[in-house]
């Protein structure tokens, strides 16, 4: 399996006067980051009875939360994304 470069959404430039800094931020809520996935021949050529229905992809995420007056220490977490195999193999096929 090959992972492409993540595609990040646009950020918003925000000034933090109390901290005397301007940062590019994602506002509150959910931020979607696209990661292109290409399956290799090893996965595509598995016998149908051995082929999993999904793959697990560990991703390291680094983030930092800030309020109006303080920025917390950056944190790093590993999250496991589950991607269904069928849409990766047959991208235009509808269910």
HELIX and SHEET records of a PDB file:
HELIX    1   1 UNK A   41  UNK A   44  1                                   4    
HELIX    2   2 UNK A   85  UNK A   89  1                                   5    
SHEET    1   A 2 UNK A   2  UNK A   7  0                                        
SHEET    2   A 2 UNK A  34  UNK A  38 -1                                        
SHEET    1   B 2 UNK A  12  UNK A  16  0                                        
SHEET    2   B 2 UNK A  21  UNK A  25 -1                                        
SHEET    1   C 2 UNK A  54  UNK A  63  0                                        
SHEET    2   C 2 UNK A  75  UNK A  84 -1                                        
END                                                                             
